[in-house]
Amino acid sequence: MKVSIFTGSIKESDNTIALAKQIFNGLSKSGITCELINIKDFNIPPCEECEECNLITDICLQISDMPTVYKKMEKSEVLIFGTPVYWLGNEKHILLDRFKPFIINKRLSGKKAALISPKSTIKGDSSTSIIEFKRLFKALELEYLGNITADNYVLDDEQKEDKPIHSFIRDLTYRILESSN
């Protein structure tokens, strides 16, 4: 089984990356092949809404690194998306806009997906991200395995020992392992 964890963080040491690394470590210790991918490391411009993926082919024709990201998704059985909750300048939205070919070609249909996100200090902000991703997962015909939403997880560049978070990570790891049987 292969799991790809995609993060949309623009900072290397933030809550989303810390959570993603904890999940990566937990899954790896369970014998699952994992890859941690930060979208900011790729050249992915926003969708131009050219409709070429609808009219001519079922892939995006825009020149970018997106074909590499698409291949990583296609080769994985489970996709985990780690997203910060801030909205402006967020790689998450660029990536979400680029899923249109997969909605058309159904190449991700039947795969599994999960979401990790730190909680926002603004009430309801985290739930908005969860709703947005659940809608995407449904459109892509992905089985939703759940989400981990955690309070601030990085403190002075050190990870907090947060027993509830470790419990959520263990639970998600278990759900991923069970879904492969």
N, C-alpha and C positions, 0 to 999 in steps of 0.2 A: 504494500500500500504506500502511496505517495501523498503527502500533505504539503501544500504550498501555503505559506503565510505571507499575505501581502499587507504592507503597512503604507499609510499615506502621510507619515510624519515628515515634516521638513527639518526637525531637530533630531540629532542622533541620540541624545539622552533625554527622552521625555517619557511620559507615562505609557503611551501606546507601545513604544519600542520595548520598554521594560516588561510589559505584559506579554508581548509577542515572544520575547526571548524566554520567558518562563514557560510558555506553552510549548515552544520549540524544544526546550530542554526536557520537559515532561514527556512529550511524544517521543523524542529520540531515545530516552531511557526505556521506553516501552517497546523499542524495536521498530518504530515507524520511521520511514525515510521522510525527512523534512527538508524544506528549503525556506529560508527567510528572505523575502524580496521587498526592498523598499522602492516604491514607485518613483521617488524623486531621483533615483539613480538612472532613470531611463528618459529618453527624449520622447515625451508623449504630449503633443499639443492638444488643445481641446478639439472636439468634434466640429467639423465645418458644416455639418448637416447638408452635405452635398448629395445625399441619397444614392450614391454610387453603389453602396452595399445592398441597396434594395433593387436597383434597376439592372445592374450589370452582373454582379457577383455577390456572393454571400460573405465576402471579407472586406475589410476597410482598405481602400486604395490610397489613403493619405500616407505620405512618406513620414515614417516615424519608427520608433522602437516597438510599437504596439504588436507587430507580428511575433516578436520574441516573447512578449508577455502572453499573447494568445496561446502560443505553443506550450508555455509553462502551465497554463490553466488546463489545456486539453490533456496534458500528460499526468495530471493529478486527479486522484479520486476524491480528495477533500480540499476545499478552498476555504481558507480562513482570512477574513479581512479585518485588519486592525486599523481603526480610524480615530484620529483625534476629533474632538467635538467642535473645534473652532471652524468657522465657515470660510473666511476669506483666504485666498492663496492656498487652499487645501488641495492636495493632489487627489484626494478621494473623489472629488467632483469631476475632475478631468477623466479619471478612470471609469467612473460610472457612466459618463456620456459615451465612452468608447465600447460599451457592451452591445450596442445595437446589432452588429453582425451575429453575435451569439444568440440574440433573441430570434433572429431570422433563421440561422442555420441549425439551431438546436444542438450544437456540438457539446454543450455542457449539460444537456438534459440528463437527469438521473444521478448526477454527481451530488455530493453533499457540501454544505456550506455552514460556516459559523461566523460570528462577529465578536470582536473584542474592542472595547472602548472604555477609556476612563470616564468617570462621571464629570459632568460640567458643574460649575458653581451656579449656573443659570437653570432654574427649575424647568424641566421638560426638554432641555437641549439634548440630552442623551437619548431620550425616548424618540425624538424626531429622527435621529440617525438610525436607530433600530428599525423604525417604521419604513424609512427610505430603503434600507437594505432588504428588509423582508419583502417589499414590493418587487425589488430587483430579483431576488432569489425566486420568487413566484414566476415572474416573467421568463426567467432563464430555465425554469422547471428544475430547480435545485432543491434537494431535501434539506430543510433547515434544521440544524442540530442544536441551535441555541446560541446564547450570547453570554459573554462575561463583561459586566459593567462594574468597574471598580472605582473607589475613591482614589485620589492622588496616590500614586504608587511609588514615585521616585522622590526621595527626600535627601537633599545635599549629595546628589550623585550616588546614593546608596539605596538599595531596595529595602523597603520596609518588610519586616516579617509579618505578613498579614495572613493569619490562619484561614479566614473565610475565602480569600483569594486562592490560596493553595487548594482549598476544598473545591472551588469552582473549576480550577485547572484540572484537578484529578477527575472531576465529573465529566468535563468535556473530553478528556483523554479516553475515559471509559466509553463514552457515547461513540467516539470515533472508532475505537477498537470493536465495539459491538456492531457498528454499522458495516464493518468489513466482513462479518460472518454471514 
